[in-house]
């Protein structure tokens, strides 16, 4: 899924509240089979690789995020988000039956 980010209170200290939103690519049949989306937030400080953490898993196509801060005194903290679609777990393997690729990381500006 393609991800878009909207800062809901521009001008607020730090980033305020950000809405992450993506188009529904699963359709009603897959949602009825309990397919869902995963949203991850990553931070990059300086030249380090992103540190990703899952912040949402469910059927909605949006998620509100707050508390994003510039956490390093020497470098600007870059906030990235990515999303993917996931099928329910296969009971035999305990793993999802399928997963889409992660969307391209999208930066909060």
Secondary structure, 3 states (H helix, E strand, C coil): CCEEEEECCCCCCCCCCEEEEECCCCHHHHHHCCCEEEEEEEEEECCCCCEEEEEEEECCCEEEECCCCCCCCCCCEEEEEEEEEECCECCCCCCECCECCCCCCEECC
